[in-house]
Amino acid sequence: MPMHPITDKAEVAIDFPDKYYSGVFGRDCSFEARAENDGVLIRLVRGGSDKRAAAIHLHHFLLAGILEDLARSLGEREPIDTVHREPLLDAARSFAAALERAATPTK
């Protein structure tokens, strides 16, 4: 799967009892997101002298729970502005269409 440029920003933080790690991935970074047999992989990469990478693998049931929580929290707040809402709607529709196609049995 090819890497894509990050057009906005991502922040990652991991808080262990004795250590704290955080990193920002901005416009000079890239990402990949792909479906795997048991879930999805999201990887953020920063090159150059401040090289870093973050990856998270979410199994399907966990991703479904996260999407449900996001939907509920969006319903409980003021609507997101159009500049951000439209790309999110387009991506959500593409995601739903891909899931529907995957559910169609092949012969």
Backbone bond lengths (Angstrom), bond angles and torsions (degrees), N, CA, C in turn:
res aa  C-N    CA-C-N  psi(-1)  N-CA   C-N-CA  omega(-1)  CA-C   N-CA-C  phi
1 M - - - 1.456 - - 1.531 107.51 -
2 P 1.324 117.09 131.23 1.468 119.21 -178.91 1.530 111.91 -74.69
3 M 1.308 114.17 155.12 1.461 120.62 175.09 1.529 108.03 -82.59
4 H 1.334 116.05 149.03 1.462 122.56 179.43 1.522 109.00 -122.78
5 P 1.323 118.42 147.09 1.467 119.27 177.53 1.525 110.92 -67.98
6 I 1.309 115.67 144.95 1.464 121.12 174.83 1.527 106.73 -83.65
7 T 1.325 116.91 121.83 1.457 121.05 -177.10 1.526 112.98 -95.38
8 D 1.315 116.73 -1.96 1.459 121.44 -179.24 1.526 107.63 -134.99
9 K 1.319 118.05 -117.58 1.461 120.42 -179.16 1.519 109.51 -158.66
10 A 1.341 115.18 147.57 1.460 122.11 173.36 1.521 107.73 -130.68
11 E 1.306 116.02 143.38 1.455 121.98 175.76 1.526 107.81 -123.11
12 V 1.322 115.42 134.09 1.459 121.59 -178.91 1.518 108.03 -122.66
13 A 1.320 116.60 133.50 1.469 121.05 176.38 1.529 108.78 -138.42
14 I 1.326 114.75 136.12 1.469 121.41 175.53 1.513 106.31 -128.61
15 D 1.326 115.96 124.02 1.458 121.50 -175.85 1.524 109.38 -116.39
16 F 1.329 115.52 101.12 1.455 121.90 175.02 1.532 107.82 -92.45
17 P 1.344 118.80 162.80 1.463 119.93 -179.58 1.536 113.62 -55.23
18 D 1.322 117.50 -36.45 1.465 118.79 -176.21 1.527 113.98 -114.17
19 K 1.338 118.09 1.67 1.467 121.33 -179.46 1.517 110.24 -147.64
20 Y 1.325 114.40 151.55 1.461 121.54 176.43 1.523 108.09 -131.29
21 Y 1.304 116.34 127.32 1.456 121.63 177.73 1.529 108.16 -119.86
22 S 1.325 116.63 138.25 1.461 119.62 173.89 1.515 108.56 -147.58
23 G 1.305 114.63 154.47 1.452 120.24 179.16 1.508 110.67 -158.48
24 V 1.320 114.97 151.19 1.456 122.19 177.90 1.516 107.87 -115.21
25 F 1.311 115.62 136.69 1.451 122.75 177.35 1.526 106.48 -120.71
26 G 1.320 116.77 112.60 1.458 121.13 -175.75 1.510 113.00 -114.76
27 R 1.305 115.28 -153.79 1.461 122.39 -173.71 1.524 114.10 -64.02
28 D 1.313 117.83 -17.98 1.466 120.78 178.16 1.536 111.72 -91.27
29 C 1.326 116.57 10.74 1.467 122.50 -176.59 1.524 110.11 -115.15
30 S 1.332 115.70 177.94 1.461 120.44 179.17 1.531 110.08 -139.00
31 F 1.324 114.84 167.39 1.466 120.36 179.96 1.516 110.17 -143.32
32 E 1.324 114.31 161.39 1.456 121.82 166.15 1.517 107.33 -138.24
33 A 1.301 115.56 147.11 1.459 122.45 175.94 1.517 106.08 -139.64
34 R 1.320 115.62 128.10 1.466 117.59 -178.85 1.520 110.82 -147.14
35 A 1.319 112.88 150.00 1.460 120.52 174.73 1.518 108.14 -82.91
36 E 1.316 115.27 138.36 1.452 122.13 175.29 1.528 107.77 -122.72
37 N 1.316 117.34 175.02 1.462 120.20 -176.36 1.524 113.20 -58.92
38 D 1.330 117.62 -37.30 1.464 120.06 -174.78 1.524 113.97 -111.62
39 G 1.336 118.53 7.38 1.452 120.58 179.67 1.508 111.73 168.25
40 V 1.316 115.72 -151.04 1.466 121.58 179.01 1.526 109.45 -127.94
41 L 1.319 114.96 151.11 1.458 122.01 176.09 1.514 108.11 -117.58
42 I 1.324 116.66 132.14 1.462 122.83 174.25 1.521 105.93 -123.72
43 R 1.335 115.84 125.04 1.465 120.78 -178.23 1.520 109.03 -128.96
44 L 1.332 115.87 131.02 1.461 123.59 176.23 1.523 107.72 -113.24
45 V 1.333 116.91 136.18 1.465 120.47 -176.04 1.521 109.78 -135.34
46 R 1.318 114.36 133.75 1.460 121.93 172.82 1.519 106.98 -119.17
47 G 1.325 116.31 126.29 1.462 121.08 179.22 1.527 110.78 -96.47
48 G 1.305 115.68 -161.36 1.452 121.09 177.39 1.508 113.30 78.04
49 S 1.326 115.78 -159.86 1.466 120.57 -176.46 1.528 112.96 -71.95
50 D 1.334 117.29 -24.68 1.473 121.91 178.90 1.528 109.51 -102.12
51 K 1.318 115.96 50.90 1.462 122.77 -173.90 1.527 111.26 -62.45
52 R 1.333 115.06 136.28 1.466 121.48 174.42 1.518 109.34 -161.04
53 A 1.311 115.63 159.74 1.465 121.63 177.13 1.522 108.72 -146.77
54 A 1.317 115.60 145.86 1.464 121.77 175.65 1.519 107.37 -135.00
55 A 1.309 116.27 136.40 1.469 120.62 179.17 1.517 108.80 -136.11
56 I 1.315 115.52 144.31 1.456 121.15 175.38 1.528 108.09 -137.13
57 H 1.308 115.27 135.26 1.461 121.39 176.96 1.524 106.85 -115.11
58 L 1.320 116.51 121.62 1.457 122.17 179.87 1.521 108.83 -114.12
59 H 1.317 116.81 124.70 1.457 120.09 175.81 1.535 108.77 -71.35
60 H 1.319 116.13 159.44 1.464 121.83 -171.36 1.533 113.80 -56.56
61 F 1.331 118.39 -44.28 1.468 119.69 -179.14 1.527 111.58 -65.43
62 L 1.323 116.78 -38.30 1.464 119.57 177.52 1.520 110.41 -66.17
63 L 1.324 117.84 -44.69 1.465 120.88 178.06 1.526 110.50 -59.69
64 A 1.336 117.31 -41.60 1.462 120.77 178.00 1.533 110.69 -61.24
65 G 1.322 116.93 -42.07 1.466 120.34 177.84 1.523 111.90 -64.13
66 I 1.318 116.75 -40.76 1.468 121.19 178.19 1.524 110.18 -62.98
67 L 1.337 117.07 -45.37 1.463 120.44 179.36 1.527 111.29 -62.55
68 E 1.339 117.50 -39.58 1.472 121.02 176.73 1.529 110.97 -61.79
69 D 1.330 116.91 -45.20 1.469 120.34 178.75 1.531 111.43 -63.35
70 L 1.325 116.50 -41.01 1.465 119.57 177.37 1.523 111.04 -61.91
71 A 1.330 116.76 -44.00 1.468 120.64 178.69 1.525 110.83 -60.64
72 R 1.325 116.80 -44.83 1.461 120.19 -179.84 1.533 110.77 -63.66
73 S 1.332 117.31 -44.36 1.466 119.28 -177.96 1.527 111.92 -69.01
74 L 1.343 117.98 -31.90 1.463 120.13 175.01 1.519 110.87 -66.20
75 G 1.322 116.65 -35.93 1.455 121.03 178.62 1.516 113.66 -70.35
76 E 1.321 117.26 -20.27 1.462 122.00 -177.00 1.520 113.39 -96.60
77 R 1.317 118.67 3.20 1.465 120.94 -176.17 1.522 109.67 -127.28
78 E 1.313 115.16 174.13 1.467 120.06 174.57 1.525 108.10 -62.74
79 P 1.336 117.27 147.81 1.467 119.39 179.58 1.536 111.80 -59.59
80 I 1.316 114.60 147.61 1.463 121.09 175.52 1.522 107.87 -71.85
81 D 1.337 116.63 145.40 1.456 120.46 -179.19 1.534 111.09 -60.93
82 T 1.327 115.83 155.10 1.460 122.61 -174.61 1.519 112.89 -58.64
83 V 1.311 118.02 -37.97 1.468 121.51 -178.76 1.530 111.04 -57.13
84 H 1.328 116.85 -37.79 1.461 121.30 179.19 1.532 112.38 -92.37
85 R 1.321 116.76 -32.95 1.469 120.96 -176.00 1.533 111.98 -65.68
86 E 1.315 118.40 -44.07 1.461 121.31 -175.52 1.531 112.84 -60.77
87 P 1.339 120.32 -48.44 1.470 118.83 176.92 1.529 112.83 -63.60
88 L 1.335 117.29 -34.96 1.463 120.05 176.97 1.529 110.89 -65.33
89 L 1.331 117.13 -43.12 1.466 120.78 177.51 1.524 111.32 -62.15
90 D 1.321 117.28 -44.65 1.467 120.99 178.99 1.526 110.59 -59.93
91 A 1.324 116.94 -45.67 1.465 121.02 -179.27 1.528 110.91 -66.08
92 A 1.346 117.45 -41.23 1.466 120.94 179.33 1.524 110.76 -64.50
93 R 1.326 117.67 -39.15 1.465 120.71 177.63 1.526 110.96 -66.04
94 S 1.328 117.53 -41.23 1.471 121.16 177.59 1.521 110.55 -63.44
95 F 1.341 116.54 -41.80 1.462 122.04 178.78 1.531 110.15 -61.72
96 A 1.341 116.56 -47.52 1.464 120.98 -179.78 1.534 110.60 -63.37
97 A 1.326 117.77 -41.78 1.464 120.99 179.03 1.529 110.91 -63.55
98 A 1.322 117.35 -40.04 1.468 120.80 178.36 1.526 110.62 -65.48
99 L 1.322 117.49 -39.44 1.465 120.45 176.58 1.521 110.95 -64.61
100 E 1.307 117.78 -41.57 1.474 121.78 178.41 1.525 110.43 -62.05
101 R 1.329 117.15 -44.01 1.471 120.29 179.25 1.516 110.15 -62.82
102 A 1.318 117.02 -40.78 1.468 120.69 -179.32 1.523 111.35 -64.14
103 A 1.330 117.71 -26.84 1.460 121.00 -178.59 1.515 112.51 -80.46
104 T 1.341 118.00 -12.58 1.453 121.71 -179.69 1.520 109.38 -75.87
105 P 1.336 117.71 120.47 1.473 119.07 -178.44 1.526 110.98 -66.08
106 T 1.329 115.90 142.30 1.453 121.15 176.45 1.522 108.99 -103.64
107 K 1.310 116.07 150.88 1.470 120.44 -177.84 1.487 110.92 -109.78
